[in-house]
Amino acid sequence: MKSLQKGKMWLFAIGQLGWAILSGLISNWLVYFYQPDETAVLAGSFYFRKDL
């Protein structure tokens, strides 16, 4: 079996980096989108935030 060339190895790594960044952005956006607003919190909705 042939070994993988450095150039092709970098192409695979850059592709994986793109998927990782996209996945992180989508998950952060979903958390932001479904976070309740202030009126919903005052009405009794749960607000999952750790007080600092």
Secondary structure, DSSP 8 states (H G I E B T S, - for coil): -----HHHHHHHHHHHHHHHHHHHHHHHHHHHHHS--HHHHHTT--------
